[in-house]
Amino acid sequence: MKAMATGLGAAAIAATLAIAPASSAQASYARVIGNDMSKCASGSGPAVRLRISGLKSSGGNLFVRTYFAKSGDWLKSKRYLTRLDTKPRKGAMTVCVPVPKAGNYAIAVQHDANGNREMDFSKDGAGMSNNPKIGSFLGIPRPPSVKKAAFSVGSGIKPLSITVRYRD
């Protein structure tokens, strides 16, 4: 039951993440970017070289959202700094997530397995920086605090790993 609750919690949290593109009024938030590994080359930065593991398939879309590590932004609709959109690779893959400056951040990953840009709890997966456990209260998934997902980035490249979890 614990494994199921953990996977369901990750999926439910991913469902709270916005998929819509940024509007001009939110220029500093909700920017959509691609996976440009050159931004994680030696001497570059600040950026996060993110290894994503546990991907069940190469189908659909992979969304990597980066947030300031502030409770007012964490997992809030369109309060992410960037959403990196890319195709997933079954198993594991690496992406480069540039950040605006040295500081504290948190990342949420969503695997939209069937590519419908909607959260399907029985198919899609999710994960977060530091791989925190997802709790529940009366069977309702409870996202971890931003403190549990927060990490620091200096002026260079920060290596980080996130494991994507699925309901089953």
DSSP file (Angstrom, degrees, kcal/mol; ACC not computed):
  #  RESIDUE AA STRUCTURE BP1 BP2  ACC     N-H-->O    O-->H-N    N-H-->O    O-->H-N    TCO  KAPPA ALPHA  PHI   PSI    X-CA   Y-CA   Z-CA
    1    1 A M     >        0   0    0      0, 0.0     4,-2.8     0, 0.0     5,-0.2   0.000 360.0 360.0 360.0 -37.5    0.0    0.0    0.0
    2    2 A K  H  >  +     0   0    0      1,-0.2     4,-2.5     2,-0.2     5,-0.2   0.924 360.0  48.6 -61.2 -44.1    2.9    2.4    0.8
    3    3 A A  H  > S+     0   0    0      1,-0.2     4,-2.4     2,-0.2    -1,-0.2   0.897 112.6  48.8 -62.8 -40.0    4.3    1.9   -2.7
    4    4 A M  H  > S+     0   0    0      2,-0.2     4,-2.8     1,-0.2     5,-0.2   0.923 111.4  48.6 -66.4 -43.1    1.0    2.6   -4.3
    5    5 A A  H  X S+     0   0    0     -4,-2.8     4,-2.6     2,-0.2    -2,-0.2   0.894 111.0  51.7 -63.1 -39.7    0.4    5.7   -2.2
    6    6 A T  H  X S+     0   0    0     -4,-2.5     4,-2.1     2,-0.2    -2,-0.2   0.943 113.7  42.7 -63.1 -47.7    3.8    7.0   -3.1
    7    7 A G  H  X S+     0   0    0     -4,-2.4     4,-2.2   160,-0.3   160,-0.3   0.922 115.5  48.6 -64.9 -44.3    3.2    6.5   -6.8
    8    8 A L  H  X S+     0   0    0     -4,-2.8     4,-2.9   159,-0.3     5,-0.2   0.890 109.6  54.0 -62.3 -39.5   -0.3    7.9   -6.6
    9    9 A G  H  X S+     0   0    0     -4,-2.6     4,-2.5    -5,-0.2    -1,-0.2   0.922 108.3  48.2 -62.0 -44.3    1.0   10.9   -4.7
   10   10 A A  H  X S+     0   0    0     -4,-2.1     4,-2.1     1,-0.2    -1,-0.2   0.907 113.8  47.6 -62.7 -41.1    3.6   11.7   -7.3
   11   11 A A  H  X S+     0   0    0     -4,-2.2     4,-1.4     2,-0.2    -2,-0.2   0.913 112.0  49.3 -66.4 -42.1    1.0   11.4  -10.0
   12   12 A A  H  X S+     0   0    0     -4,-2.9     4,-0.6     1,-0.2    -2,-0.2   0.888 110.3  50.7 -65.7 -38.4   -1.5   13.6   -8.1
   13   13 A I  H >< S+     0   0    0     -4,-2.5     3,-1.4     1,-0.2     4,-0.3   0.917 107.3  53.5 -65.5 -41.3    1.1   16.2   -7.5
   14   14 A A  H >< S+     0   0    0     -4,-2.1     3,-1.5     1,-0.3    -1,-0.2   0.828  99.4  64.3 -61.8 -29.3    2.0   16.3  -11.1
   15   15 A A  H 3< S+     0   0    0     -4,-1.4    -1,-0.3     1,-0.3    -2,-0.2   0.751  95.3  59.1 -65.7 -22.5   -1.7   16.9  -11.9
   16   16 A T  T << S+     0   0    0     -3,-1.4     2,-0.3    -4,-0.6    -1,-0.3   0.584  85.6  99.3 -81.1  -8.4   -1.4   20.2  -10.1
   17   17 A L  S <  S-     0   0    0     -3,-1.5     2,-0.1    -4,-0.3    60,-0.1  -0.627  77.6-120.8 -84.2 134.0    1.3   21.4  -12.5
   18   18 A A        -     0   0    0     -2,-0.3    -1,-0.1    58,-0.2    -2,-0.1  -0.439  23.2-174.6 -73.0 144.2    0.1   23.7  -15.3
   19   19 A I        +     0   0    0     -2,-0.1    -1,-0.1    98,-0.1    -2,-0.0   0.513  50.9 107.9-110.2 -12.7    0.8   22.6  -18.9
   20   20 A A  S    S-     0   0    0      1,-0.1     3,-0.1     3,-0.0    58,-0.1  -0.311  75.8-103.9 -69.2 149.6   -0.4   25.8  -20.6
   21   21 A P        -     0   0    0      0, 0.0    10,-0.1     0, 0.0    -1,-0.1  -0.244  44.2 -89.2 -69.2 162.1    2.1   28.1  -22.2
   22   22 A A        -     0   0    0      8,-0.7     2,-0.2     1,-0.1     8,-0.1  -0.368  35.0-136.6 -71.2 148.1    3.2   31.4  -20.5
   23   23 A S    >   -     0   0    0     -3,-0.1     3,-1.6     1,-0.1     6,-0.2  -0.641  27.1-108.8 -96.9 164.2    1.3   34.6  -21.2
   24   24 A S  G >  S+     0   0    0      1,-0.3     3,-0.9    -2,-0.2    -1,-0.1   0.778 117.7  63.5 -64.6 -25.0    3.1   37.9  -21.8
   25   25 A A  G 3  S+     0   0    0      1,-0.3    -1,-0.3     2,-0.1     3,-0.2   0.671 104.1  48.4 -72.1 -15.5    1.9   39.1  -18.3
   26   26 A Q  G X   +     0   0    0     -3,-1.6     3,-1.8     1,-0.2    -1,-0.3  -0.248  68.3 144.5-116.1  43.8    4.0   36.3  -16.7
   27   27 A A  T <  S+     0   0    0     -3,-0.9    -1,-0.2     1,-0.3    -2,-0.1   0.800  72.5  49.5 -56.7 -34.0    7.2   36.8  -18.6
   28   28 A S  T 3  S+     0   0    0     -3,-0.2     2,-0.3     2,-0.1    -1,-0.3   0.589 115.1  48.8 -83.7  -8.2    9.4   35.9  -15.6
   29   29 A Y  S <  S+     0   0    0     -3,-1.8    52,-0.3    -6,-0.2    50,-0.1  -0.839 101.1  25.6-123.6 162.7    7.5   32.7  -15.0
   30   30 A A        +     0   0    0     50,-3.9    -8,-0.7    -2,-0.3     2,-0.3   0.796  69.3 166.4  58.9  37.1    6.2   29.8  -17.0
   31   31 A R  E     -a   82   0A   0     50,-2.1    52,-2.8    49,-0.2     2,-0.5  -0.656  29.2-139.1 -79.7 138.1    8.9   30.0  -19.8
   32   32 A V  E     +a   83   0A   0     -2,-0.3     2,-0.3    50,-0.2    52,-0.2  -0.867  28.8 172.9-100.3 129.5    9.0   26.9  -22.0
   33   33 A I  E     -a   84   0A   0     50,-2.2    52,-2.4    -2,-0.5     2,-0.2  -0.844  24.1-128.1-129.9 165.7   12.5   25.7  -23.0
   34   34 A G        -     0   0    0     -2,-0.3     2,-1.1    50,-0.2    52,-0.1  -0.498  42.2 -84.0-102.6 178.7   14.1   22.8  -24.8
   35   35 A N        +     0   0    0     50,-0.3     2,-0.8    -2,-0.2    62,-0.1  -0.747  48.9 173.7 -89.9  98.6   16.9   20.5  -23.7
   36   36 A D    >   -     0   0    0     -2,-1.1     3,-1.8    60,-0.5     4,-0.1  -0.845  10.8-174.8-108.1  94.0   20.1   22.3  -24.6
   37   37 A M  G >  S+     0   0    0     -2,-0.8     3,-1.9     1,-0.3    -1,-0.1   0.696  75.9  76.0 -64.7 -18.8   22.9   20.2  -23.1
   38   38 A S  G >  S+     0   0    0      1,-0.3     3,-1.4     2,-0.2    -1,-0.3   0.770  84.3  65.8 -64.0 -22.8   25.5   22.9  -24.2
   39   39 A K  G <  S+     0   0    0     -3,-1.8    -1,-0.3     1,-0.3    -2,-0.2   0.559 101.0  50.2 -75.2  -6.7   24.2   25.0  -21.2
   40   40 A C  G <  S+     0   0    0     -3,-1.9    -1,-0.3    -4,-0.1    -2,-0.2   0.170  85.3 123.5-111.7  14.9   25.7   22.2  -19.0
   41   41 A A  S X  S-     0   0    0     -3,-1.4     3,-2.4     1,-0.2    -3,-0.0  -0.329  79.3 -74.7 -71.3 158.0   29.1   22.2  -20.6
   42   42 A S  T 3  S+     0   0    0      1,-0.3    -1,-0.2   114,-0.0     3,-0.1  -0.276 123.4  22.7 -53.2 132.9   32.2   22.8  -18.6
   43   43 A G  T 3  S+     0   0    0      1,-0.3    -1,-0.3    -3,-0.1     2,-0.1   0.361 103.5 109.0  88.1  -4.7   32.5   26.4  -17.7
   44   44 A S    <   -     0   0    0     -3,-2.4    -1,-0.3    -6,-0.0     3,-0.2  -0.357  52.7 -14.9 -92.8 177.9   28.8   27.1  -18.2
   45   45 A G        -     0   0    0      1,-0.3   111,-0.2    -2,-0.1   112,-0.1  -0.652  46.1-104.5 132.4 174.6   26.2   27.8  -15.6
   46   46 A P  S    S+     0   0    0      0, 0.0    53,-1.8     0, 0.0    -1,-0.3   0.491  82.0 119.1 -74.7 143.8   24.4   28.3  -13.5
   47   47 A A  E     -Gh  98 157B   0    109,-1.8   111,-2.8    51,-0.3     2,-0.5  -0.973  57.6-118.0-162.4 167.1   22.5   25.1  -14.4
   48   48 A V  E     -Gh  97 158B   0     49,-2.2    49,-2.9    -2,-0.3     2,-1.0  -0.977  12.9-151.3-117.6 122.7   21.4   21.7  -13.2
   49   49 A R  E     -Gh  96 159B   0    109,-2.3   111,-2.2    -2,-0.5     2,-0.6  -0.842  28.6-163.3 -89.9 103.9   22.5   18.6  -15.0
   50   50 A L  E     -Gh  95 160B   0     45,-2.5    45,-2.5    -2,-1.0     2,-0.6  -0.816  16.3-160.4-103.7 119.5   19.5   16.4  -14.2
   51   51 A R  E     -Gh  94 161B   0    109,-2.9   111,-2.6    -2,-0.6     2,-0.5  -0.875  12.0-163.6 -95.0 121.1   19.6   12.6  -14.5
   52   52 A I  E     +Gh  93 162B   0     41,-3.2    41,-2.2    -2,-0.6     2,-0.2  -0.926  13.9 175.6-108.5 121.9   16.0   11.3  -14.7
   53   53 A S  E     +Gh  92 163B   0    109,-2.5   111,-3.0    -2,-0.5    39,-0.2  -0.751  48.3  51.9-121.7 169.7   15.6    7.6  -14.0
   54   54 A G  E     +     0   0B   0     37,-0.6     2,-0.4     1,-0.3    38,-0.2   0.560  61.7 159.8  85.1   9.1   12.7    5.2  -13.7
   55   55 A L  E     -G   91   0B   0     36,-2.1    36,-3.0    34,-0.2    -1,-0.3  -0.520  28.7-158.1 -70.4 123.7   11.0    6.1  -17.0
   56   56 A K        +     0   0    0     -2,-0.4     2,-0.3    34,-0.2    -1,-0.2   0.705  66.8   2.4 -77.1 -21.1    8.7    3.3  -18.0
   57   57 A S        -     0   0    0      2,-0.2    34,-0.1    32,-0.1    -1,-0.1  -0.961  57.8-122.3-156.1 170.9    8.5    4.2  -21.7
   58   58 A S  S    S+     0   0    0     -2,-0.3     2,-0.1    31,-0.2    -1,-0.0   0.290  78.9 109.3 -98.2   6.1    9.7    6.5  -24.5
   59   59 A G        +     0   0    0     28,-0.1    56,-0.2     2,-0.1    -2,-0.2  -0.425  67.7   3.4 -82.8 157.4    6.1    7.5  -25.3
   60   60 A G  S    S-     0   0    0     54,-0.2     2,-0.3    -2,-0.1    53,-0.2  -0.423  95.5 -44.1  81.1-145.0    4.5   10.8  -24.7
   61   61 A N  E     -B  112   0A   0     51,-2.1    51,-2.2    26,-0.2     2,-0.5  -0.896  35.3-145.1-129.5 153.6    6.1   13.9  -23.3
   62   62 A L  E     -BC 111  86A   0     24,-2.7    24,-2.1    -2,-0.3     2,-0.5  -0.992  15.6-168.0-121.2 126.9    8.5   14.7  -20.4
   63   63 A F  E     -BC 110  85A   0     47,-2.9    47,-2.8    -2,-0.5     2,-0.5  -0.961   4.6-170.9-116.5 128.3    8.0   18.0  -18.5
   64   64 A V  E     -BC 109  84A   0     20,-2.1    20,-3.0    -2,-0.5     2,-0.5  -0.957   9.6-167.0-119.9 110.6   10.6   19.3  -16.1
   65   65 A R  E     -BC 108  83A   0     43,-3.1    43,-2.4    -2,-0.5     2,-0.5  -0.847   4.1-158.0-104.6 132.8    9.5   22.3  -14.1
   66   66 A T  E     -BC 107  82A   0     16,-2.2    15,-3.7    -2,-0.5    16,-0.9  -0.920  13.5-176.7-111.3 131.9   11.9   24.5  -12.1
   67   67 A Y  E     -B  106   0A   0     39,-3.1    39,-1.9    -2,-0.5     2,-0.2  -0.885  34.5-107.3-122.8 151.9   10.7   26.6   -9.2
   68   68 A F  E     -B  105   0A   0     11,-0.4     2,-2.6    -2,-0.3    37,-0.3  -0.591  48.4-107.8 -65.0 144.6   12.3   29.1   -6.9
   69   69 A A  S    S+     0   0    0     35,-1.9     2,-0.4    -2,-0.2    36,-0.1  -0.413  80.3 123.2 -79.3  67.7   12.4   27.2   -3.5
   70   70 A K    >>  -     0   0    0     -2,-2.6     4,-2.5     1,-0.1     3,-1.8  -0.991  66.6-134.0-128.9 136.4    9.6   29.3   -2.1
   71   71 A S  T 34 S+     0   0    0     -2,-0.4    -1,-0.1     1,-0.3    -2,-0.0   0.801 106.2  62.0 -61.1 -27.9    6.4   28.0   -0.6
   72   72 A G  T 34 S+     0   0    0      1,-0.2    -1,-0.3    -3,-0.0    -3,-0.1   0.666 116.4  29.8 -71.6 -15.5    4.4   30.6   -2.6
   73   73 A D  T X4 S+     0   0    0     -3,-1.8     3,-2.5    -5,-0.2     6,-0.2   0.733  86.8 115.6-108.7 -34.7    5.7   29.2   -5.9
   74   74 A W  T 3< S-     0   0    0     -4,-2.5     3,-0.1     1,-0.3    72,-0.1  -0.152  99.5 -18.0 -54.2 117.5    6.2   25.5   -5.2
   75   75 A L  T 3  S+     0   0    0      1,-0.2     2,-0.3    71,-0.0    -1,-0.3   0.616  99.2 142.0  62.7  17.3    3.8   23.4   -7.4
   76   76 A K    X   -     0   0    0     -3,-2.5     3,-2.1     1,-0.1    -1,-0.2  -0.678  63.9 -91.0 -88.4 143.7    1.6   26.4   -8.0
   77   77 A S  T 3  S-     0   0    0     -2,-0.3   -60,-0.1     1,-0.3    -1,-0.1  -0.291 105.7  -7.9 -55.6 125.9    0.0   26.8  -11.4
   78   78 A K  T 3  S+     0   0    0      1,-0.1    -1,-0.3   -58,-0.1   -61,-0.1   0.663 102.9 111.0  58.5  22.5    2.2   28.8  -13.7
   79   79 A R    <   +     0   0    0     -3,-2.1   -11,-0.4    -6,-0.2     2,-0.2   0.241  47.3 108.9-104.2  11.0    4.6   29.7  -10.9
   80   80 A Y        -     0   0    0     -4,-0.2   -50,-3.9     1,-0.1   -13,-0.3  -0.567  67.2-140.1 -80.8 152.4    7.4   27.6  -12.3
   81   81 A L  S    S+     0   0    0    -15,-3.7   -50,-2.1     1,-0.3     2,-0.3   0.952  81.0   1.4 -74.7 -53.0   10.4   29.5  -13.8
   82   82 A T  E     -aC  31  66A   0    -16,-0.9   -16,-2.2   -52,-0.2     2,-0.5  -0.966  54.9-152.8-135.7 152.5   10.8   27.2  -16.8
   83   83 A R  E     -aC  32  65A   0    -52,-2.8   -50,-2.2    -2,-0.3     2,-0.6  -0.959  16.8-154.2-122.6 110.3    9.2   24.1  -18.2
   84   84 A L  E     -aC  33  64A   0    -20,-3.0   -20,-2.1    -2,-0.5     2,-0.5  -0.756  11.1-161.2 -84.2 121.1   11.6   22.0  -20.2
   85   85 A D  E     + C   0  63A   0    -52,-2.4   -50,-0.3    -2,-0.6     2,-0.3  -0.906  26.2 140.1-106.1 127.8    9.7   20.0  -22.7
   86   86 A T  E     - C   0  62A   0    -24,-2.1   -24,-2.7    -2,-0.5     9,-0.0  -0.954  53.6 -91.2-154.7 171.4   11.3   16.9  -24.3
   87   87 A K        -     0   0    0     -2,-0.3   -26,-0.2   -26,-0.2   -28,-0.1  -0.758  45.9-125.1 -87.6 134.9   10.7   13.4  -25.4
   88   88 A P        -     0   0    0      0, 0.0     2,-0.4     0, 0.0    -1,-0.0  -0.367  12.6-144.2 -76.0 159.7   11.4   10.8  -22.7
   89   89 A R        -     0   0    0     -2,-0.1   -34,-0.2     2,-0.0   -31,-0.2  -0.997  29.8-107.1-122.3 128.4   13.7    7.8  -23.1
   90   90 A K  S    S+     0   0    0     -2,-0.4     2,-1.0     1,-0.1   -34,-0.2  -0.237  96.5   6.6 -53.4 136.2   12.8    4.5  -21.4
   91   91 A G  E    S-G   55   0B   0    -36,-3.0   -36,-2.1   -34,-0.1   -37,-0.6  -0.778 126.0 -12.7  94.3 -98.6   15.0    3.9  -18.4
   92   92 A A  E     +G   53   0B   0     -2,-1.0     2,-0.3   -39,-0.2   -39,-0.2  -0.965  56.3 170.3-141.9 155.2   17.1    7.0  -17.8
   93   93 A M  E     -G   52   0B   0    -41,-2.2   -41,-3.2    -2,-0.3     2,-0.4  -0.967  24.3-126.5-155.4 166.1   18.1   10.2  -19.5
   94   94 A T  E     +G   51   0B   0     -2,-0.3     2,-0.3   -43,-0.2   -43,-0.2  -0.964  22.8 179.6-123.2 138.5   19.9   13.4  -18.8
   95   95 A V  E     -G   50   0B   0    -45,-2.5   -45,-2.5    -2,-0.4     2,-0.5  -0.903  24.6-127.4-129.5 160.8   18.6   17.0  -19.4
   96   96 A C  E     -G   49   0B   0     -2,-0.3   -60,-0.5   -47,-0.2   -47,-0.2  -0.952  19.4-170.1-112.3 125.5   20.1   20.4  -18.7
   97   97 A V  E     -G   48   0B   0    -49,-2.9   -49,-2.2    -2,-0.5     2,-0.1  -0.895  10.5-154.2-117.2  99.6   18.1   22.9  -16.7
   98   98 A P  E     -G   47   0B   0      0, 0.0   -51,-0.3     0, 0.0   -58,-0.1  -0.446   8.2-156.8 -70.2 147.5   19.5   26.4  -16.7
   99   99 A V        -     0   0    0    -53,-1.8     3,-0.1    -2,-0.1     6,-0.0  -0.909  23.2-120.0-122.4 154.1   18.6   28.6  -13.8
  100  100 A P  S    S-     0   0    0      0, 0.0     2,-0.3     0, 0.0    -1,-0.1   0.807  84.5 -18.9 -67.0 -30.3   18.7   32.4  -13.8
  101  101 A K  S    S-     0   0    0     -3,-0.0    52,-0.1    53,-0.0    54,-0.0  -0.975  86.1 -65.5-164.5 166.8   21.2   32.8  -11.0
  102  102 A A  S    S+     0   0    0     -2,-0.3     2,-0.3    -3,-0.1    52,-0.2  -0.375  83.5  92.3 -58.8 141.4   22.9   31.0   -8.1
  103  103 A G  E    S- D   0 153A   0     50,-2.0    50,-2.7    51,-0.1     2,-0.4  -0.991  75.2 -43.0 162.8-165.0   20.3   30.3   -5.4
  104  104 A N  E     + D   0 152A   0     -2,-0.3   -35,-1.9    48,-0.2     2,-0.3  -0.837  55.6 163.5-103.8 132.8   17.8   27.8   -4.0
  105  105 A Y  E     -BD  68 151A   0     46,-2.7    46,-2.2    -2,-0.4     2,-0.3  -0.833  24.6-150.9-138.1 170.7   15.5   25.9   -6.4
  106  106 A A  E     -B   67   0A   0    -39,-1.9   -39,-3.1    -2,-0.3     2,-0.4  -0.979  13.8-152.2-144.7 147.3   13.1   22.8   -6.5
  107  107 A I  E     -B   66   0A   0     42,-0.4    22,-2.4    -2,-0.3     2,-0.4  -0.961   6.7-166.7-127.1 139.5   12.3   20.7   -9.6
  108  108 A A  E     -BE  65 128A   0    -43,-2.4   -43,-3.1    -2,-0.4     2,-0.4  -0.989   9.7-159.4-122.0 134.6    9.2   18.6  -10.4
  109  109 A V  E     -BE  64 127A   0     18,-3.3    18,-1.9    -2,-0.4     2,-0.4  -0.930   6.2-171.7-114.5 136.2    9.3   16.1  -13.3
  110  110 A Q  E     -BE  63 126A   0    -47,-2.8   -47,-2.9    -2,-0.4     2,-0.8  -0.994  12.0-157.2-129.1 126.4    6.1   14.8  -15.1
  111  111 A H  E     -BE  62 125A   0     14,-2.9    14,-1.5    -2,-0.4     2,-1.5  -0.895   4.1-163.5-100.6 105.4    6.0   11.9  -17.6
  112  112 A D  E >   -B   61   0A   0    -51,-2.2   -51,-2.1    -2,-0.8     3,-1.4  -0.695  14.5-171.4 -84.5  84.8    2.9   12.4  -19.7
  113  113 A A  T 3  S+     0   0    0     -2,-1.5    -1,-0.2     1,-0.3    11,-0.0   0.772  76.7  37.5 -60.0 -34.9    3.1    8.8  -20.9
  114  114 A N  T 3  S-     0   0    0      4,-0.2    -1,-0.3    -3,-0.1   -54,-0.2   0.442 103.9-124.4-100.2   1.8    0.4    8.9  -23.6
  115  115 A G  S <  S+     0   0    0     -3,-1.4    -2,-0.1   -56,-0.2   -55,-0.1   0.692  71.9 126.7  71.7  19.9    1.1   12.4  -24.7
  116  116 A N  S    S-     0   0    0      2,-0.3     3,-0.1   -55,-0.1    -1,-0.1   0.462  72.9-125.2 -89.9   0.5   -2.4   13.8  -24.2
  117  117 A R  S    S+     0   0    0      1,-0.2     2,-0.3    -5,-0.1   -98,-0.1   0.741  79.2 102.6  61.7  25.4   -1.1   16.7  -22.0
  118  118 A E  S    S-     0   0    0    -99,-0.0     2,-0.7     2,-0.0    -2,-0.3  -0.934  81.9-103.5-129.6 155.9   -3.5   15.6  -19.2
  119  119 A M        -     0   0    0     -2,-0.3     2,-0.7  -104,-0.1     3,-0.1  -0.723  32.5-174.0 -84.9 117.6   -2.7   13.7  -16.0
  120  120 A D    >>  -     0   0    0     -2,-0.7     4,-3.0     1,-0.1     3,-2.0  -0.921  11.1-158.6-110.3 103.7   -3.7   10.1  -16.3
  121  121 A F  T 34 S+     0   0    0     -2,-0.7    46,-0.5     1,-0.3    -1,-0.1   0.768  88.7  53.6 -57.5 -29.4   -3.2    8.6  -12.8
  122  122 A S  T 34 S+     0   0    0      1,-0.1    -1,-0.3    45,-0.1    46,-0.2   0.636 125.2  20.3 -82.4 -12.0   -3.0    5.0  -14.1
  123  123 A K  T <4 S+     0   0    0     -3,-2.0    -2,-0.2    44,-0.1    -1,-0.1   0.713 103.1  81.6-123.0 -38.7   -0.3    5.8  -16.7
  124  124 A D     <  -     0   0    0     -4,-3.0    43,-0.5   -12,-0.1     2,-0.3  -0.319  55.8-157.2 -81.2 157.5    1.7    8.9  -16.0
  125  125 A G  E     -EF 111 166A   0    -14,-1.5   -14,-2.9    41,-0.2     2,-0.3  -0.836   7.4-171.5-128.7 166.8    4.5    9.3  -13.5
  126  126 A A  E     +EF 110 165A   0     39,-2.1    39,-3.0    -2,-0.3     2,-0.3  -0.980   5.0 178.4-153.5 160.7    6.2   12.1  -11.5
  127  127 A G  E     -E  109   0A   0    -18,-1.9   -18,-3.3    -2,-0.3     2,-0.3  -0.971  12.1-146.8-158.6 166.0    9.2   12.8   -9.4
  128  128 A M  E >   -E  108   0A   0     35,-0.3     3,-2.2    -2,-0.3    35,-0.3  -0.942  36.6 -79.9-138.4 157.8   10.8   15.7   -7.5
  129  129 A S  T 3  S+     0   0    0    -22,-2.4    33,-0.1    -2,-0.3    31,-0.0  -0.283 118.7  19.1 -56.5 142.3   14.2   16.9   -6.5
  130  130 A N  T 3  S-     0   0    0     31,-0.5    -1,-0.3     1,-0.2    32,-0.1   0.407 110.2-108.5  71.2   1.8   15.7   15.1   -3.5
  131  131 A N    <   -     0   0    0     -3,-2.2    -1,-0.2    30,-0.1    -2,-0.1   0.889  49.6-166.6  47.4  52.4   13.1   12.3   -4.2
  132  132 A P        -     0   0    0      0, 0.0     2,-0.2     0, 0.0    -4,-0.1  -0.299  24.1-102.9 -67.8 153.6   11.0   13.1   -1.1
  133  133 A K        -     0   0    0     10,-0.1     2,-0.6     1,-0.0    15,-0.0  -0.518  30.3-130.6 -73.4 143.8    8.3   10.6    0.0
  134  134 A I        -     0   0    0     -2,-0.2  -125,-0.2     9,-0.1  -124,-0.1  -0.868  25.7-159.0 -98.4 121.1    4.8   11.5   -0.9
  135  135 A G  E     -I  142   0C   0      7,-1.1     7,-2.7    -2,-0.6     2,-0.3  -0.275   2.1-152.5 -88.6 179.0    2.5   11.3    2.1
  136  136 A S  E     -I  141   0C   0      5,-0.3     2,-0.4    -2,-0.1  -130,-0.0  -0.989   9.5-155.7-150.5 156.1   -1.3   10.9    2.2
  137  137 A F  E >  S-I  140   0C   0      3,-2.1     3,-1.9    -2,-0.3    -2,-0.0  -0.974  86.6 -15.5-134.3 117.6   -4.1   11.8    4.5
  138  138 A L  T 3  S-     0   0    0     -2,-0.4    -1,-0.1     1,-0.3     0, 0.0   0.858 130.3 -53.9  54.0  37.5   -7.3    9.8    4.3
  139  139 A G  T 3  S+     0   0    0      1,-0.2    -1,-0.3     0, 0.0    -3,-0.0   0.435 111.2 123.9  81.4  -0.8   -6.0    8.5    1.0
  140  140 A I  E <   -I  137   0C   0     -3,-1.9    -3,-2.1     1,-0.0    -1,-0.2  -0.834  66.9-116.9 -95.6 124.3   -5.5   11.9   -0.5
  141  141 A P  E     -I  136   0C   0      0, 0.0    -5,-0.3     0, 0.0  -135,-0.1  -0.304  25.7-157.7 -59.6 139.1   -1.9   12.6   -1.7
  142  142 A R  E     -I  135   0C   0     -7,-2.7    -7,-1.1     0, 0.0  -129,-0.1  -0.978  14.5-131.2-121.1 118.0   -0.1   15.3    0.2
  143  143 A P        -     0   0    0      0, 0.0     3,-0.1     0, 0.0    -9,-0.1  -0.338  27.9-107.8 -66.8 148.5    2.8   17.0   -1.6
  144  144 A P        -     0   0    0      0, 0.0   -10,-0.1     0, 0.0     5,-0.0  -0.349  41.5 -95.1 -69.4 157.4    6.1   17.4    0.3
  145  145 A S    >>  -     0   0    0      1,-0.1     3,-0.9    -2,-0.0     4,-0.8  -0.284  31.7-111.4 -67.2 159.3    7.0   20.8    1.5
  146  146 A V  H 3> S+     0   0    0      1,-0.2     4,-1.5     2,-0.2     3,-0.5   0.802 116.7  67.4 -62.5 -27.8    9.4   22.8   -0.7
  147  147 A K  H 34 S+     0   0    0      1,-0.2    -1,-0.2     2,-0.2     3,-0.1   0.861  99.1  50.4 -60.3 -35.0   12.0   22.4    2.1
  148  148 A K  H <4 S+     0   0    0     -3,-0.9    -1,-0.2     1,-0.2    -2,-0.2   0.735 118.0  37.9 -76.0 -22.3   12.1   18.7    1.3
  149  149 A A  H  < S+     0   0    0     -4,-0.8   -42,-0.4    -3,-0.5    -2,-0.2   0.518  92.9 112.2-103.5  -8.1   12.6   19.3   -2.5
  150  150 A A     <  +     0   0    0     -4,-1.5     2,-0.3    -5,-0.1   -44,-0.2  -0.322  35.9 167.8 -73.1 148.0   14.9   22.4   -2.2
  151  151 A F  E     -D  105   0A   0    -46,-2.2   -46,-2.7    -2,-0.0     2,-0.3  -0.964  29.8-114.1-150.4 162.1   18.5   22.3   -3.3
  152  152 A S  E     -D  104   0A   0     -2,-0.3     2,-0.4   -48,-0.2   -48,-0.2  -0.794  18.4-162.9-104.8 144.1   21.2   25.0   -3.9
  153  153 A V  E     -D  103   0A   0    -50,-2.7   -50,-2.0    -2,-0.3  -105,-0.1  -0.992   7.4-164.0-122.5 131.6   22.9   25.9   -7.2
  154  154 A G        -     0   0    0     -2,-0.4     4,-0.1   -52,-0.2   -51,-0.1   0.085  49.7 -71.0 -90.5-151.4   26.1   27.8   -7.3
  155  155 A S  S    S+     0   0    0   -109,-0.1     3,-0.0  -110,-0.1   -53,-0.0   0.604 114.6  49.2 -83.3 -11.3   27.6   29.6  -10.3
  156  156 A G  S    S-     0   0    0   -111,-0.2  -109,-1.8  -110,-0.1     2,-0.5   0.139 106.1 -49.7-103.5-142.3   28.5   26.3  -12.1
  157  157 A I  E     -h   47   0B   0   -111,-0.2  -109,-0.2  -112,-0.1    -1,-0.1  -0.883  44.4-155.6-105.3 125.1   26.8   23.1  -13.0
  158  158 A K  E     -h   48   0B   0   -111,-2.8  -109,-2.3    -2,-0.5     2,-0.3  -0.882  10.8-142.7-100.1 119.8   24.9   21.2  -10.2
  159  159 A P  E     +h   49   0B   0      0, 0.0     2,-0.3     0, 0.0  -109,-0.2  -0.659  30.0 167.0 -80.3 139.9   24.4   17.4  -10.7
  160  160 A L  E     -h   50   0B   0   -111,-2.2  -109,-2.9    -2,-0.3     2,-0.4  -0.990  22.2-151.9-150.7 149.9   21.1   16.1   -9.5
  161  161 A S  E     -h   51   0B   0     -2,-0.3   -31,-0.5  -111,-0.2     2,-0.4  -0.985   8.7-174.7-128.5 139.8   19.0   12.9   -9.9
  162  162 A I  E     -h   52   0B   0   -111,-2.6  -109,-2.5    -2,-0.4     2,-0.5  -0.999  14.1-148.0-131.7 133.7   15.3   12.4   -9.8
  163  163 A T  E     -h   53   0B   0     -2,-0.4     2,-0.4   -35,-0.3   -35,-0.3  -0.900  16.2-138.3-101.0 125.5   13.5    9.0   -9.9
  164  164 A V        -     0   0    0   -111,-3.0     2,-0.4    -2,-0.5   -37,-0.2  -0.665  20.1-159.2 -82.5 134.1   10.1    9.1  -11.7
  165  165 A R  E     -F  126   0A   0    -39,-3.0   -39,-2.1    -2,-0.4     2,-0.3  -0.890   4.0-160.1-117.0 147.2    7.4    7.0   -9.8
  166  166 A Y  E     -F  125   0A   0     -2,-0.4  -158,-0.2   -41,-0.2  -159,-0.2  -0.786  31.9-108.1-121.1 164.3    4.2    5.6  -11.2
  167  167 A R              0   0    0    -43,-0.5  -159,-0.3   -46,-0.5  -160,-0.3   0.918 360.0 360.0 -60.7 -47.0    1.0    4.4   -9.5
  168  168 A D              0   0    0    -46,-0.2    -1,-0.2  -161,-0.1  -164,-0.1   0.460 360.0 360.0 -96.4 360.0    1.6    0.7  -10.1
